Amino acid sequence: AVVEVRDPDPARRALAARFGATALDREPDVVIEASGHAVAEALAGVAVGGTVVLVGSVFPAEPVPVDAEAVVRRLVTVTGMHNYTSQDLADAVAFLAGRGRAYPFADAVGAVRSLLDIDAALTEAAAPGAPLRIGLVPGR
């Protein structure tokens, strides 16, 4: 697959490029909306006959208006994905231990904090310009 990314943050776009993603320059056949903040843009920007997969809408937010006529006329499929199984987690760990080593996953974690410092870690993660992820380590 060709993976293209659209993100308003240049640092996140640069990190995505290190994983092999390129800039989005067309209407994609599949959109994976992972932030929960760009659902309307995902629906409007997918190609005719395309699919929008919502994975980031896991928190309370303002309702997103859906132009049902546009969804029907453009043959857009909308689906959501939330939970995963223990096998999914095992597969992910196996990937990270194998082929995933070719990718800079460690660079996606901006800081590692003790689980005892979770309040400060949450504040740091919510701040403007925050790293993609803050790691938490129990008992440190």
C-alpha positions in Angstrom: 0.0 0.0 0.0 1.0 3.6 -0.5 0.7 5.4 2.8 0.1 9.2 2.6 -0.4 11.5 5.6 -2.1 14.8 6.2 -1.3 16.5 9.5 -1.2 20.1 10.5 1.9 19.6 12.6 5.2 19.6 10.6 7.0 17.6 13.2 4.4 14.8 13.0 4.6 14.9 9.2 8.4 14.6 9.4 8.1 11.6 11.7 5.5 9.9 9.4 8.0 10.4 6.5 10.6 8.5 8.5 8.1 5.6 8.6 7.8 5.8 4.8 4.7 7.9 4.5 4.5 10.6 1.8 2.4 13.8 1.7 -1.2 13.4 0.7 -1.7 14.8 -2.8 -5.0 13.2 -4.0 -8.3 11.9 -2.8 -7.4 8.6 -1.0 -9.4 5.4 -1.4 -9.1 4.7 2.3 -8.9 7.3 5.1 -7.9 6.3 8.6 -8.9 9.2 10.8 -6.9 8.7 14.0 -7.2 12.0 15.8 -10.9 12.3 16.4 -10.6 15.9 15.3 -10.8 15.6 11.5 -13.9 13.4 10.9 -15.6 16.0 8.7 -12.5 16.5 6.6 -12.0 12.7 6.3 -15.6 12.3 5.0 -15.2 15.2 2.6 -11.8 14.2 1.3 -12.1 10.5 0.6 -12.4 9.4 -3.0 -15.7 8.3 -4.6 -16.3 4.7 -3.5 -13.8 5.1 -0.7 -13.8 4.1 2.9 -13.4 6.2 6.0 -12.2 4.3 9.1 -12.7 6.1 12.4 -10.2 5.1 15.1 -9.6 8.3 16.9 -13.1 9.2 18.1 -12.7 7.6 21.5 -13.5 10.7 23.7 -16.5 13.0 24.1 -16.6 15.6 21.4 -19.0 17.8 19.5 -21.2 15.9 17.1 -20.0 15.8 13.5 -22.7 16.7 10.9 -22.9 14.1 8.2 -24.1 15.0 4.7 -25.9 11.7 4.1 -26.7 12.6 0.5 -23.0 13.1 -0.2 -22.1 9.8 1.5 -24.7 7.9 -0.6 -24.0 9.7 -3.9 -20.2 9.2 -3.5 -20.6 5.6 -2.3 -18.6 6.3 0.8 -18.3 3.5 3.4 -17.9 4.7 7.0 -16.8 2.3 9.8 -15.4 2.5 13.2 -12.7 0.4 14.9 -12.1 0.4 18.7 -11.2 -2.6 20.7 -8.6 -5.2 20.0 -8.0 -8.8 21.2 -5.1 -10.3 23.1 -4.0 -11.9 19.8 -3.9 -8.4 18.2 -1.6 -7.2 21.1 0.6 -10.3 20.7 0.8 -9.7 16.9 1.8 -6.1 17.5 4.6 -7.1 20.0 5.8 -9.7 17.5 5.9 -7.1 14.8 7.8 -4.6 16.9 10.3 -7.3 17.9 10.8 -8.4 14.2 10.1 -6.3 11.1 9.1 -3.3 13.2 12.7 -2.8 14.2 13.3 -1.2 10.8 11.1 1.8 11.9 11.9 4.6 14.4 9.1 3.8 16.9 11.2 4.9 19.9 11.3 8.4 18.3 7.5 8.6 18.7 7.9 8.7 22.5 9.1 12.1 23.5 9.7 11.4 27.2 9.4 8.5 29.6 8.0 9.2 33.1 7.4 7.2 36.2 3.9 6.0 36.6 4.0 7.8 39.9 4.3 11.0 37.9 1.2 10.4 35.8 -0.4 13.7 36.5 2.6 15.6 35.2 2.9 13.3 32.2 -0.8 13.9 31.3 -0.2 17.7 31.6 2.9 17.4 29.4 1.0 15.3 26.8 -1.8 17.8 26.6 0.5 20.9 26.2 0.9 22.6 22.8 3.7 21.1 20.9 3.6 17.9 23.0 5.4 14.9 21.7 3.4 12.2 19.9 3.5 10.0 23.1 4.7 10.1 26.7 5.9 6.8 28.0 5.0 5.6 31.5 7.1 3.1 33.4 5.7 1.4 36.5 7.8 1.5 39.7 10.4 4.0 38.5 
